[in-house]
Amino acid sequence: MSAQTVHPSDAGQPPLPRTQNAVAQALPPADRMEFYREMGEADETELLGVLRRWWLRARLYADPLPEETRTAIEADHAPGRSASALIREGLAAREARGR
């Protein structure tokens, strides 16, 4: 019997600790300075949110999107619909129901 990972997508990369030092080391130098700036300016109620947001970003750097997906997103040719289009459609549907 073998152990299985809880999150299959995490199987290939080691976990990134949610510590300030671990996150800073995982970021590119330009982002690292911004991370330190935001951490330094955050008060006690904001610290965990700043750390969580930058931890997620560091995870993305560790496991980037495939080149063709990134290119499609940048060219606005990715499959699916944009959030703004969905919001417009939702507002139009709500307006139509109100008539």
Secondary structure, DSSP 8 states (H G I E B T S, - for coil): -----SSGGGTTS----SSHHHHHHHS-HHHHHHHHHHHHH--TTTHHHHHHHHHHHHHHHHS---HHHHHHHHTT--SS--HHHHHHHHHHHHHHHH-
